[in-house]
Amino acid sequence: MDAKAVATLYRNHISGGAIALLALTMLIAIIVALWVSRTDGVVLHWIIDYWNRFSLWVQHLVS
């Protein structure tokens, strides 16, 4: 068996666009699940707080 052919078979080719699409669909699924379950404001406040902490962390990394 040719080593180059085997390497081609086992090589992973996942594009950045595919990963971004996966992340977007996961985010949409979470939003829909929260909207359908009609959770109270506690979950919404937790999500907002988590997002704010994440964005501050990213800003700290960039600056």
C-alpha positions in Angstrom: 0.0 0.0 0.0 1.3 3.4 -0.9 2.1 5.6 2.1 0.9 8.8 0.3 -2.5 7.2 -0.3 -2.8 6.2 3.3 -1.8 9.7 4.5 -4.5 11.2 2.1 -7.2 8.9 3.6 -6.4 9.9 7.2 -5.8 13.6 6.7 -8.5 15.8 8.2 -9.7 18.7 6.1 -12.1 20.8 8.2 -12.5 24.4 7.0 -12.9 27.4 9.1 -16.3 28.1 7.5 -17.5 24.6 8.6 -16.5 25.3 12.2 -18.2 28.7 12.1 -21.4 27.2 10.7 -21.3 24.6 13.4 -20.9 27.3 16.1 -23.7 29.3 14.6 -26.1 26.4 14.5 -25.3 25.5 18.1 -26.0 29.1 19.2 -29.3 29.1 17.3 -30.3 25.8 18.9 -29.5 27.2 22.4 -31.5 30.4 21.7 -34.5 28.4 20.4 -34.4 26.0 23.3 -34.4 28.9 25.8 -37.2 30.7 23.9 -39.4 27.6 23.8 -38.8 26.7 27.4 -39.8 30.2 28.5 -37.3 30.4 31.3 -37.4 33.1 33.8 -35.0 36.1 33.9 -32.4 34.2 35.9 -31.1 32.3 32.9 -31.2 35.4 30.8 -29.2 37.4 33.4 -26.7 34.5 33.7 -26.2 34.5 29.9 -25.7 38.2 29.8 -23.2 38.1 32.7 -21.3 35.3 31.1 -21.2 37.1 27.7 -20.0 40.3 29.4 -17.2 38.4 31.2 -16.2 36.6 27.9 -16.1 39.9 26.0 -14.0 41.6 28.6 -11.6 38.6 28.5 -11.3 38.9 24.7 -10.8 42.6 24.9 -8.0 42.0 27.5 -6.3 39.5 25.1 -6.5 41.9 22.1 -5.4 45.1 23.9 
